[in-house]
Structure formats: C-alpha cells, structure tokens
Amino acid sequence: MPEIGEIQAHAERLEADWSGKTLTAFRPITFYVLKTFAPDPSIAHGQTLRSVTTRGKYLQLNFDEVTFLIHLMQGGRLRPDEKQTAKPRGGQARWTFDDGTALLLTEAGSDKRAGIWLFDNSTDIETVEPLSKLGPNADAIDPDLLAEILSDHSMRIHGLLRRQGIIAGLGRRLANDVCHHAKISPFATTSKLTTDQVGALHSAIGACIDTSLDFERSQTEIVASKKRPSAVHNKTGEPCPDCDDTIREVAYVKYSVNYCATCQTNGKVLADNTTSKFLK
Ligand SMILES: [Zn+2]
C-alpha cells in the first residue's frame, strides 16, 4: 500500500499538473466508492482545484468550497484519464475539468476498498471520520510526542508503527525499514524502549520518510512496491546493507516482517512462520 512518501510525492505531482483547473463534473462510477451522502457532489461543479495535500495515507483535493478526501488502499490509482470511456477498466470515479481533461480513480484487484469522502469546507475534516480516527502524521511527530506515544502503548514496535490510529502514514515497508534503521527489533515492546532507542526511532522515522520521498519525487507516478528503495523490506535472504548478515523474515499470512539479526536482535534469530504465532 502506498505510504506517506508515495502519497506526498503523488500529491505534489497532482497539484503541479491539476491545480487551477475548474471542475465541470464529478461522477462516481461505482455505487460504493463515495462514502459520504452529503453534500451532493454536484455542489463541487464550477469550483477550482486550489491544492492537493495529504493526511496520513489520504489524498486531499482542495477545491474552493469543498474537499475530496481519497484513500487509494492497496491498488487504487488517481491518474489522468486520456480515453474517458463510459466504463473504464477498474474505474471508480472521474473528475472532469473545464479544459476537457479528467482524473480517474481506478482500483486494481477484486478487493475494492478505495474510498472518496466529500466535505463542505465549513466542516473541520480533522474532527470527522475518517480523519478523526488518525494519529498524528508520522513526519510531524517530535521526539517528546513519540516518547509519550510509545510509553502509552504496550505493543510490538512494528505493529504500533503501522497502526494509523496511533501514527499516521507508515505501512509495512517503512515499519520494517524504520526498525532496521533504528537498530531495534521489530518485536520490541514499545513501553520498554530506552531513551536512546526512542531517539533512534525518531531519527529513523525521519530518515526513512526522507529516503522514500526523495525516490518518489524522482518518479512520474506511484511505482510498483518492489521498485521502491528499501533496506530490509521484502529482502529476505539478501545481505543487510549495513553489516552483510542475511536479512531474515517472520512471515504472516498477508505480509512478512523483515529484520537483520546482527543489527537488530543481538544476533538472535526470531522464530519463522511455522512457529511464530506467539509473536503476533
Ligand atoms: Zn545488519
């Protein structure tokens, strides 16, 4: 799933290419993609796109008086719609502009979970769902706040980093890389981290987001996840970039936690997927 770096760079590209255009039509293509019943989407017609911003893993299309909030989930993409066919493949919704161009939200795969929320700008969208459920953005957390968040929860660090209600914007890849960068076991208990470890974790969050953002800004769209730069994520069996030890995994049904034993667990090899259920 796109994480904070991918979404941020995507928002920057969308703003550069689309802001200043006036919406002539917004049309949901599937009946389930629009998650709000009011206001009626037609009130957005005639409004100009002013900016494109992000909150956690959400994109925000900010028009004069309304905001479209979009979550791409795993396979969603928001791209120029060159063909503008009646039934585009994977099409979820279309925004058409006064110069004849259009943006299309598509979603690949059968698991259709991408969503759009429409708000009147008199609403403080931070106070209503889905944004009211989010923790602070990962790139906006200072060391004191991070220390407070970690001590308030007794969780495995990898799990906490991915929990959007606690810290918004990180996913499996960044959680793996942040733990590696901080030289902390992904299964360390958050409330038991030392002050030094909390500091290392804070630096790692910033460094890994920066690395991700630098790469994404060099791209023209959200690329396949395997093309994204990563120290340990999905690198099982490959050498650790810091110490050359072999990167290992603890595999779950839907994903793997990757780590370097030398860098992160004092050489201790964690149980593999056949015996690791207790690590959940
Ligand atoms: Zn290592």
Residues whose N, C-alpha, C, O or C-beta is under 5 A from the ligand:
A	BS01	ZN	C240 D242 C243 D244 D245 C260 T262 C263
